[in-house]
Amino acid sequence: MTSATWRLFERWRTARGYASQMAACEELGVERQAATYWKSGRNAEAQTIERMARDLGENPTPWVLAAASEKTRTADERRTLMRLARELGYAAAVLLAVYTSIPPTKAKALELNISATEYALRIVRRCVARMLLRSLAWLNGDQRHGKAAVCTAT
């Protein structure tokens, strides 16, 4: 059974034009055997997964959650994390579509001399990161962070 990291790695390696797994691993700064580990079901560290996802222009949160779900001990825990990963991926796509189309986003993007999509991506990244951090804090018993996240790019 291959891991989420392996599936992401193969997409990343192909997109970056690496013919060999060894060269791709060197570029990522991981040991040469890492690809073999990932293919056999192990997962990379979150920062490696994040880098590959961002290089592909994707939200890393669902990938990191998918990898975390594969490390869980129970099937219920695995299903929960995979569901959350899918939901976060969908939520980010919806937020991006909404934020790209509203006039204040377009105006602020012009002010910053970037595209409306890039500005919306900044907002979505912050929002997803805040949701994830608050969810993790809540799961660890910190009830103070249960309030809704405010999504801004400032």
N, C-alpha and C positions, 0 to 999 in steps of 0.2 A: 504494500500500500504506500503510495507516494504521499508526501506532505504538502500542505498549503505552500510552504516555502519552496518546494521543488517546482510546483506549478508556476509560481511567480518567477522563480529563477529562470526557468526555461523561456518564459515570455520576455524577461528582461535581457537574457543572453542573446536571444534572437533579434530583439529590437536594437540592441547595441552592436550587433554584428560580430560577436565573438564566435569563432569556429569551435574553440575548445572550451570545455568546462574549466580546465585549469587556468586559462587566461582570464576567464570571467571571475573566478574565485580570487585571483590575484588582484584584479581591479576592485573587487569588493573589500579586500583586505582580510579575507578569511583563509583558513588553511585549505590546501588543495583538495583534501579529502571531504570537505564540507558538502560538495555536491552529491557525493556518494551517500553521506549520512542523510541528506534531505530526501534523496530518492528512496531510501529505505524506510522513511517515515518520521525521521527526526525533523525538528524545526530550528531555524536560525534565531538569533537574538532579535528582539524587537527593532533595534536600530538598523540592522541589516535589512529586515523586511521593509521598514519605513523607507530606507534609501531606494530600494528597488522599485517600490510602488510610486514614490515621488518622481523618480527618473522616467517612469512610464506615464506620468501625469495623472495618476490615480490616487484616490484617498487611501492612505495606509491603514486606517482604523479597521475596516472589515478584514483586511489581511492579517493584522496583528491578532484580532479576536479569533479568527479562524485557526491560526497557529496555536493560540492559547487553548482553544477548545480541544485540540488534538493532544494536549498534554494533561487533560483532566483525567480524573480517576473513575468517574461514573458516567454512564450514558446520559442521565438526566442533565448533569452539568454540561456535558458536551453539546447536547441539543439546545440548551439555553444559550450558551455562548454563540453557537452557529446562528441561531435565530436573531440574536442581538447584532451580530456581524451583518447579516442580510438587511435588517432594519436600518442600521446606521448607513449602509451603502445606499439604500433607497432614500433615506432622509436627506443625505448629502446631495443626491441628484435632484431631488425636489427643491431643496433650498437654493441650489445653484440656478435652476431654471427660474425660480421666483425672483431671486435677487438680481439676476442679469437683466430682467425685463422692467424693473421699476425705475421711474425717472430719477429719484435721488441717487441711486447707484450709478446711473449714467453720468449725472452731473459731477459726482465726487470722482469718478474715474477720469473724466476730462480734466478736472482740477489737478489730479495726481499724474496726468499724462500717461495713463495706462488704459487698457481696454476694460469695458464693463465686465467682461468675463473674468479677467484677472482680478479685478476688485471684488467681484462676487465670490471668487475662489478664496480670497483672503477672509471674507466674512464666514464662509462655510467652514473653512479649516478651523477658525477660532471657535465657532459654535460647536462643531463635532468634538474638538478637543475638550472644551468645557463640559459637554455632556458626558464624555467618557470619564474625565477626571472626577466629576461629581458622582457618576455611577459607581466608580471604583471606591471612592470615599464612603459612599453609602453602604456598599457591600462589605466594607471593612468596619462598619459600625459607627461611622461618623455621620450622625443624623443632621448636623448643621448644614450640610451641603445638599439637602434635598430639594431646595427651591429651584425654580426654572432658570435655565441659563439665558443670559442676555447675549444676543449675537450681534457684535459690532466688529468692525475692522480697525478700530482705533487703537 
